[in-house]
Amino acid sequence: MLKLNAIPESYKEFYGKNAEQMSKLIADGRVPMNTSQLMQIRLDSRNYPEEVKTAWMDNFFDTGDAVIYHPNGDVKIVLDSQALREMTYKSQRNIGALVLDEDVYKTLQGEVFKKGKFGKINDGMSREDVKVHPIWRVLARDQALLNDYTDLIFAEGQERFGYNLAMGVSLGSCSGNNPEMRAWFVGKLGYSSYVCGVGDIAICYGRFVGIAPNASSVRDKCALDIKAYSMADLLAFDKAIKGLEGTLHPDILNPFKELRKKL
């Protein structure tokens, strides 16, 4: 069991086959974490104990946001999908996806991307491309959050793993004659924190996070301990330190570099 909680019981891991774990999550009185919430938690984890930060950054997570593939090639994103929350192991499936009736599909409110109009997919992207990618913008729900999260992933990824491209968007397609639904999941930092809509809800092992009803108030209490700086502030700090490296002795800058690692 991952250590996800800065305060106990606010978040709970449900690891296993998604179609089975969702029922357990709902029965426990929780709601599945969505993509935007994961992004915010990863940002907040900079201020958490190292074990908690590592749990959030170095693992993949399934979310309560859904992607639906239509036989005509369209893709619909349904945020906080009720259909996903209602799935069980007995739900009709096709190759690991929930099968939907066409009439049900039409009732689901979401962002529709026409065939071929998804933006860049199935490959890593630059920081600038991620911030304007249409699918990331929908899943993030907030442009400022997407900007800060992207800066975090690229800064941490460059420092720890040396990559310059990250946060790719992986999409699949419909393999049957009816619309098919899957859950979006977000990869771990070591795999460039890509977002993927091709997970198998019945066979492969996944990881939902159930959020307790009081989690928002818990996070408000935690906010008192969160430092008032953004990723833009940290990047400006890094640039300033780099500018001083040619003029000051390394022994003078080392304490500042060690402090930066803790932020």
FENFEN-V936789 format. One record per pair of residues at least 24 apart in sequence whose ideal C-beta (glycine too) atoms are under 6 Angstrom apart, sorted by the first residue. I is the first residue (numbers start at 1). J is the second residue. D is the distance in Angstrom with one decimal. If there is no record, write none. Layout:
I,J,D
I,J,D
//
This chain:
2,55,4.2
3,51,5.1
3,52,5.6
3,55,5.2
4,55,5.4
6,48,5.0
6,52,5.8
6,222,5.8
7,218,5.1
9,212,5.8
10,212,5.3
10,215,4.5
10,218,4.6
11,209,5.3
12,210,4.7
14,208,4.4
14,210,5.8
15,207,5.0
16,205,5.8
18,62,6.0
18,201,4.2
18,206,4.4
19,87,5.6
19,89,4.6
19,201,4.9
19,202,5.0
20,89,5.1
21,208,5.5
22,87,5.6
23,88,5.3
25,208,5.6
25,210,4.2
26,85,5.9
28,210,5.9
30,210,3.1
30,211,5.7
30,212,5.9
31,211,5.4
32,64,3.3
32,208,5.1
33,209,4.1
33,211,5.4
34,63,5.1
34,64,5.0
34,65,5.1
34,80,5.6
35,63,4.9
35,65,5.1
35,139,4.1
35,184,5.9
36,140,5.6
36,141,4.4
38,186,5.8
39,145,5.9
39,149,4.3
43,148,5.9
43,152,5.8
47,226,5.1
57,189,4.7
58,188,5.2
58,189,5.9
59,188,5.2
60,185,5.9
60,187,5.1
60,188,5.1
61,186,5.5
61,207,5.5
62,183,5.1
62,185,4.3
62,206,4.3
62,207,5.8
62,208,5.1
63,184,5.1
65,184,4.6
66,181,5.2
67,182,5.5
67,184,5.7
67,197,3.7
68,179,5.3
68,181,4.8
69,173,5.4
69,174,3.9
69,180,5.0
70,179,5.0
71,174,4.9
71,177,5.9
73,115,3.0
74,112,5.8
74,114,5.7
74,115,5.8
75,113,4.6
76,110,4.6
76,112,4.9
77,110,5.2
77,111,4.7
77,138,5.2
78,108,5.2
78,110,3.8
84,183,5.7
93,202,5.5
94,176,4.7
95,175,5.4
96,200,3.1
96,201,5.8
96,202,5.5
97,180,3.7
97,182,5.1
98,181,4.2
99,178,5.2
100,179,4.4
100,181,5.8
105,179,4.2
111,138,4.9
121,169,5.0
121,171,4.9
122,170,5.6
123,168,5.4
124,165,3.1
124,166,5.8
124,168,4.8
124,192,6.0
125,167,5.9
125,168,5.9
127,154,4.9
130,167,4.6
135,169,5.1
148,230,5.6
148,231,4.8
151,231,3.5
152,231,5.1
153,193,4.7
156,189,5.9
163,192,5.9
166,192,3.9
167,193,5.5
168,194,4.3
169,195,5.6
170,196,4.0
170,198,5.8
171,197,5.5
172,198,3.9
//
